């Protein structure tokens, strides 16, 4: 029988070394998944089969996305026009401003596309945020686009190894907050100090006993961040623990 309750998880003295933030993009900062929207509009037949193989665990996300990107049939102008129709959480710019006020560095860690992220955030004046993501580049015909993964790691099947990003962030001595929503964040969530979780990541944090707060968007994150930094949020952190049989 599983139960959920409130309890202090991290002593307040743990917060004196400061924090940094690793934040997912697709479905977390962005309202919708960018690559899904591109495939729906510009994808040639075959990308759905790659998606099924990935969901079944037969291939990793890097192999899946690399194959799907090769199936995108669009010009650079069509790509950028489409990206102008995509939006981010309305409270994210305010969250970034609050993090900077509190001297908490933010890095976006995404298994998505760097060009798309820069283009979308650029409309909000936020394309200067540090970014780890897959690189989208023109390809030699007949293929139009290709994917490379400058932030992959040996033994990791993702395009961007978020666990490696966590290890790099923790090497500074600061505590690390992860903000995410789905399967690409599960592994990283196991290695951070705290999580602001959306959607499927909530269930993962519950099951794994990871200290977290559920959020519906960055309005919630904006409220919780100052309390995380000053140590008071630990007394309201949610977690899941299996009761003794």
VOTOR-347683 format. One record per residue: x negated, y negated, z of N, C-alpha, C in turn. Coordinates in steps of 0.05 Angstrom, whole numbers, padded with zeros to 5 digits, always signed. Layout:
N
XYZXYZXYZ
...
! end
This chain:
245
-00017+00024+00000+00000+00000+00000-00018-00024+00000
-00013-00043-00018-00030-00067-00020-00016-00091-00008
-00031-00109+00003-00018-00133+00015-00035-00157+00008
-00022-00181+00009-00035-00206+00002-00030-00225+00024
-00051-00238+00034-00047-00258+00055-00069-00279+00054
-00067-00298+00073-00086-00320+00074-00106-00315+00096
-00130-00323+00092-00150-00320+00112-00176-00334+00104
-00191-00345+00124-00217-00357+00117-00235-00336+00105
-00248-00343+00084-00266-00324+00071-00295-00331+00072
-00301-00357+00071-00329-00366+00069-00333-00387+00091
-00353-00384+00108-00357-00404+00129-00362-00432+00117
-00354-00453+00131-00357-00480+00120-00386-00487+00116
-00404-00476+00131-00432-00483+00128-00443-00474+00101
-00428-00455+00088-00437-00445+00062-00436-00466+00040
-00422-00488+00045-00417-00507+00024-00439-00529+00023
-00457-00530+00042-00476-00552+00044-00494-00553+00020
-00499-00531+00005-00518-00531-00017-00505-00542-00043
-00479-00547-00043-00466-00558-00066-00455-00537-00085
-00442-00546-00106-00428-00528-00125-00434-00535-00153
-00431-00516-00171-00429-00522-00200-00406-00506-00211
-00397-00514-00235-00373-00502-00247-00379-00490-00274
-00369-00465-00278-00369-00453-00304-00340-00450-00312
-00333-00460-00335-00305-00461-00343-00300-00449-00371
-00282-00430-00372-00274-00418-00398-00259-00440-00414
-00258-00435-00441-00244-00454-00458-00217-00445-00468
-00217-00423-00484-00192-00414-00497-00171-00404-00477
-00149-00418-00476-00128-00410-00457-00131-00421-00429
-00154-00434-00424-00160-00446-00398-00160-00476-00402
-00180-00486-00417-00180-00515-00424-00160-00520-00448
-00162-00503-00468-00144-00506-00491-00117-00495-00485
-00096-00506-00497-00069-00496-00493-00065-00469-00506
-00078-00464-00529-00076-00438-00542-00103-00428-00550
-00105-00402-00556-00130-00390-00565-00137-00399-00593
-00160-00411-00596-00168-00423-00622-00171-00402-00643
-00186-00381-00638-00192-00361-00659-00166-00347-00667
-00148-00342-00648-00122-00330-00656-00106-00348-00675
-00107-00374-00669-00092-00393-00686-00104-00394-00714
-00131-00392-00716-00144-00392-00742-00138-00367-00757
-00138-00344-00744-00133-00319-00757-00104-00318-00767
-00085-00328-00751-00057-00329-00759-00054-00345-00785
-00069-00366-00788-00066-00384-00811-00084-00377-00834
-00109-00369-00829-00128-00366-00850-00140-00338-00853
-00132-00320-00835-00144-00293-00835-00135-00276-00858
-00154-00262-00871-00147-00243-00892-00141-00216-00878
-00127-00198-00893-00120-00172-00881-00145-00158-00869
-00140-00145-00847-00162-00130-00834-00168-00140-00806
-00162-00165-00800-00169-00176-00774-00152-00163-00752
-00127-00155-00758-00110-00142-00738-00122-00116-00729
-00134-00100-00748-00145-00075-00741-00169-00078-00722
-00185-00099-00727-00208-00105-00709-00197-00113-00681
-00176-00127-00680-00164-00135-00655-00155-00110-00639
-00142-00092-00653-00133-00067-00640-00157-00051-00630
-00178-00049-00645-00202-00035-00636-00214-00047-00611
-00214-00074-00611-00225-00088-00587-00208-00083-00563
-00181-00086-00566-00163-00082-00543-00164-00053-00533
-00170-00034-00550-00172-00006-00542-00200+00001-00531
-00218-00019-00531-00245-00014-00520-00264+00000-00539
-00256+00003-00564-00274+00017-00583-00297+00000-00593
-00293-00026-00592-00314-00045-00599-00314-00068-00579
-00336-00082-00577-00338-00105-00559-00328-00130-00573
-00325-00151-00557-00314-00176-00568-00333-00189-00589
-00359-00185-00586-00378-00196-00606-00374-00184-00633
-00372-00157-00634-00367-00143-00659-00340-00150-00671
-00320-00152-00654-00293-00159-00663-00292-00186-00675
-00303-00206-00661-00301-00234-00671-00319-00238-00695
-00342-00225-00696-00359-00227-00719-00345-00218-00744
-00331-00195-00742-00316-00185-00765-00292-00202-00772
-00279-00213-00752-00256-00230-00757-00264-00256-00770
-00286-00268-00761-00295-00293-00773-00301-00289-00802
-00313-00266-00810-00319-00261-00838-00293-00259-00855
-00270-00255-00842-00245-00253-00856-00230-00279-00858
-00242-00301-00847-00229-00327-00848-00233-00339-00876
-00212-00346-00889-00213-00358-00916-00203-00387-00914
-00222-00405-00910-00215-00434-00906-00239-00451-00913
-00234-00475-00921-00255-00494-00926-00261-00508-00899
-00284-00522-00899-00291-00538-00875-00269-00559-00870
-00259-00572-00891-00238-00592-00888-00212-00579-00876
-00205-00555-00885-00181-00542-00875-00186-00534-00845
-00210-00525-00839-00216-00518-00811-00213-00542-00793
-00225-00564-00800-00224-00588-00783-00196-00600-00782
-00181-00598-00803-00153-00608-00803-00137-00591-00783
-00141-00565-00784-00127-00547-00765-00135-00553-00736
-00160-00557-00731-00169-00562-00704-00157-00588-00693
-00150-00607-00710-00138-00632-00701-00109-00627-00690
-00098-00604-00696-00071-00598-00686-00071-00583-00659
-00095-00577-00649-00098-00562-00624-00103-00581-00601
-00093-00574-00577-00094-00592-00555-00106-00579-00530
-00114-00595-00511-00124-00585-00486-00104-00591-00463
-00108-00579-00441-00093-00585-00417-00095-00615-00411
-00072-00628-00408-00072-00657-00405-00088-00667-00381
-00091-00650-00361-00105-00659-00336-00135-00653-00337
-00145-00639-00358-00173-00633-00358-00192-00657-00358
-00186-00678-00374-00204-00702-00372-00206-00713-00344
-00183-00714-00329-00184-00723-00302-00200-00705-00284
-00198-00679-00289-00214-00660-00273-00244-00664-00278
-00251-00668-00303-00280-00674-00308-00289-00699-00294
-00272-00720-00295-00279-00745-00281-00283-00741-00251
-00265-00725-00239-00267-00719-00210-00293-00703-00204
-00299-00683-00221-00323-00667-00217-00347-00685-00218
-00348-00703-00237-00371-00721-00239-00373-00740-00215
-00350-00749-00205-00350-00766-00181-00361-00751-00158
-00356-00725-00156-00365-00708-00134-00393-00696-00139
-00405-00703-00162-00432-00693-00169-00432-00663-00172
-00411-00652-00184-00409-00623-00189-00412-00619-00219
-00434-00608-00228-00439-00603-00257-00419-00583-00268
-00410-00588-00293-00392-00570-00307-00406-00560-00333
-00404-00534-00337-00413-00522-00362-00390-00505-00373
-00384-00509-00399-00364-00492-00411-00377-00466-00421
-00366-00444-00413-00376-00418-00421-00353-00403-00436
-00358-00398-00462-00336-00389-00478-00345-00367-00497
-00327-00347-00501-00331-00327-00522-00319-00336-00548
-00313-00362-00550-00301-00374-00574-00322-00387-00591
-00313-00407-00607-00329-00419-00628-00339-00447-00620
-00365-00451-00622-00377-00477-00614-00366-00500-00630
-00364-00497-00656-00355-00519-00673-00326-00528-00665
-00309-00508-00660-00281-00514-00653-00281-00529-00626
-00296-00520-00607-00296-00532-00580-00306-00561-00582
-00328-00565-00596-00338-00593-00599-00318-00611-00613
-00305-00601-00634-00286-00617-00648-00262-00625-00631
-00251-00605-00617-00228-00610-00600-00235-00629-00577
-00256-00623-00563-00264-00640-00540-00272-00668-00548
-00283-00670-00573-00292-00696-00583-00269-00716-00584
-00245-00707-00589-00222-00725-00589-00216-00738-00562
-00227-00725-00541-00223-00735-00514-00248-00747-00502
-00269-00750-00519-00294-00761-00509-00309-00742-00490
-00305-00716-00493-00316-00696-00475-00335-00676-00489
-00343-00682-00514-00360-00663-00528-00389-00664-00518
-00395-00679-00497-00422-00679-00486-00425-00659-00463
-00403-00645-00456-00405-00624-00435-00423-00602-00445
-00441-00592-00428-00458-00569-00435-00441-00545-00443
-00449-00531-00464-00433-00510-00475-00449-00485-00482
-00439-00462-00474-00449-00436-00483-00426-00422-00498
-00429-00418-00524-00408-00406-00541-00421-00393-00565
-00405-00379-00580-00413-00368-00606-00417-00390-00626
-00435-00386-00645-00440-00407-00665-00427-00399-00691
-00410-00418-00702-00397-00414-00727-00413-00428-00749
-00419-00414-00770-00435-00426-00791-00425-00417-00819
-00430-00433-00840-00423-00424-00867-00439-00399-00874
-00427-00383-00891-00440-00358-00900-00445-00358-00930
-00461-00339-00939-00466-00336-00967-00442-00323-00981
-00432-00335-01002-00409-00324-01016-00414-00294-01023
-00393-00277-01024-00365-00284-01023-00354-00290-00995
-00369-00285-00974-00359-00292-00947-00362-00322-00943
-00343-00333-00928-00344-00362-00924-00357-00370-00898
-00354-00352-00877-00363-00360-00851-00376-00336-00837
-00394-00342-00819-00407-00321-00804-00410-00330-00775
-00413-00310-00758-00415-00315-00729-00442-00306-00719
-00456-00322-00704-00479-00314-00689-00474-00320-00659
-00489-00306-00643-00484-00307-00614-00510-00314-00599
-00517-00340-00597-00542-00347-00584-00542-00342-00554
-00519-00337-00542-00518-00332-00513-00511-00304-00506
-00516-00285-00524-00511-00257-00518-00534-00247-00500
-00529-00224-00488-00550-00212-00471-00550-00182-00476
-00574-00170-00472-00577-00142-00477-00559-00126-00458
-00545-00107-00470-00526-00090-00455-00499-00101-00452
-00494-00126-00461-00468-00139-00459-00455-00139-00487
-00430-00131-00489-00417-00129-00515-00402-00155-00522
-00404-00175-00505-00391-00201-00510-00410-00218-00527
-00398-00237-00541-00414-00256-00556-00429-00275-00537
-00416-00284-00517-00428-00301-00496-00427-00285-00470
-00451-00278-00459-00452-00263-00434-00447-00283-00411
-00423-00283-00401-00417-00301-00379-00431-00294-00353
-00437-00268-00350-00452-00260-00326-00480-00272-00326
-00493-00273-00350-00519-00286-00352-00517-00316-00346
-00495-00328-00354-00491-00356-00348-00487-00360-00318
-00473-00342-00305-00471-00343-00276-00498-00341-00262
-00514-00322-00271-00541-00318-00259-00558-00343-00262
-00556-00356-00285-00571-00380-00289-00561-00402-00271
-00534-00405-00268-00523-00425-00251-00531-00421-00222
-00530-00396-00213-00536-00390-00185-00566-00393-00179
-00583-00393-00199-00612-00396-00195-00619-00423-00184
-00600-00442-00187-00605-00470-00177-00602-00471-00147
-00590-00450-00135-00585-00451-00106-00558-00461-00099
-00543-00471-00119-00516-00481-00114-00496-00458-00116
-00473-00461-00103-00452-00442-00106-00438-00447-00132
-00425-00425-00142-00413-00427-00169-00383-00422-00168
-00368-00440-00180-00339-00437-00184-00334-00429-00213
-00318-00408-00217-00310-00401-00244-00281-00408-00248
-00274-00420-00271-00247-00426-00278-00241-00411-00303
-00221-00393-00303-00216-00376-00326-00188-00365-00326
-00182-00348-00346-00155-00338-00349-00152-00309-00358
-00174-00297-00368-00169-00271-00380-00192-00251-00378
-00191-00231-00396-00210-00209-00394-00239-00217-00398
-00244-00238-00414-00272-00246-00418-00284-00258-00393
-00267-00264-00373-00277-00275-00348-00280-00255-00325
-00270-00230-00330-00270-00211-00308-00297-00205-00296
-00317-00199-00314-00343-00192-00304-00356-00215-00289
-00354-00239-00301-00366-00262-00287-00354-00268-00260
-00327-00263-00258-00314-00268-00233-00325-00251-00210
-00335-00228-00217-00347-00210-00197-00372-00221-00185
-00384-00241-00197-00411-00251-00188-00411-00280-00179
-00388-00293-00178-00388-00321-00170-00379-00323-00141
-00379-00347-00130-00371-00352-00102-00341-00357-00099
-00329-00368-00120-00300-00374-00119-00289-00376-00147
-00263-00372-00149-00250-00372-00175-00224-00389-00174
-00220-00406-00193-00194-00417-00199-00183-00401-00222
-00162-00385-00217-00153-00365-00235-00126-00370-00247
-00124-00365-00274-00098-00366-00288-00092-00338-00299
-00067-00333-00303-00058-00310-00319-00070-00283-00309
-00082-00268-00328-00092-00241-00321-00115-00242-00301
-00129-00264-00300-00152-00265-00281-00142-00265-00252
-00118-00274-00247-00106-00273-00220-00105-00244-00211
-00095-00226-00228-00092-00198-00220-00119-00185-00216
-00139-00193-00232-00166-00182-00229-00177-00190-00202
-00175-00215-00195-00185-00225-00169-00172-00212-00146
-00146-00208-00148-00132-00194-00126-00142-00165-00123
-00145-00151-00145-00153-00123-00144-00182-00120-00134
-00199-00139-00141-00227-00137-00135-00235-00150-00108
-00216-00163-00095-00222-00176-00070-00239-00201-00073
-00236-00215-00095-00251-00239-00101-00237-00264-00089
-00250-00281-00074-00237-00305-00064-00229-00323-00087
-00203-00331-00088-00193-00346-00110-00170-00363-00102
-00163-00382-00119-00138-00396-00117-00124-00394-00144
-00098-00387-00145-00084-00386-00170-00077-00415-00179
-00081-00420-00205-00074-00446-00216-00056-00442-00241
-00039-00461-00246-00024-00461-00271-00037-00479-00292
-00055-00496-00283-00069-00514-00300-00088-00532-00285
-00098-00553-00298-00119-00570-00285-00107-00590-00266
-00081-00594-00265-00069-00610-00244-00075-00596-00217
-00071-00570-00216-00077-00555-00192-00107-00555-00186
-00124-00551-00206-00153-00551-00203-00163-00578-00192
-00151-00599-00202-00158-00626-00193-00152-00630-00164
-00130-00619-00155-00123-00620-00126-00141-00604-00109
-00149-00580-00119-00165-00561-00103-00194-00568-00102
-00205-00580-00122-00234-00584-00124-00246-00599-00100
-00236-00622-00092-00248-00636-00069-00247-00619-00044
-00226-00602-00041-00224-00585-00017-00244-00562-00019
-00250-00553-00043-00271-00532-00046-00298-00543-00038
-00304-00567-00047-00330-00579-00042-00334-00586-00012
-00313-00595+00002-00316-00602+00030-00313-00578+00048
-00305-00554+00037-00304-00530+00053-00277-00523+00064
-00257-00541+00061-00231-00535+00074-00214-00515+00058
-00220-00512+00032-00204-00494+00016-00208-00465+00024
-00231-00459+00035-00236-00431+00043-00216-00420+00062
-00203-00438+00078-00183-00429+00097-00156-00423+00084
-00154-00428+00058-00129-00423+00044-00134-00405+00020
-00157-00392+00019-00163-00376-00005-00147-00351-00005
-00138-00343-00029-00123-00318-00031-00142-00296-00039
-00135-00273-00028-00150-00249-00036-00133-00225-00032
-00142-00203-00042-00126-00178-00041-00143-00157-00028
-00131-00142-00011-00146-00121+00002-00128-00097+00006
-00137-00074+00000-00121-00050+00004-00119-00044+00034
-00095-00040+00044-00091-00033+00072-00100-00004+00076
-00108+00002+00100-00116+00029+00106-00093+00048+00103
-00098+00071+00092-00077+00091+00088-00065+00101+00114
! end
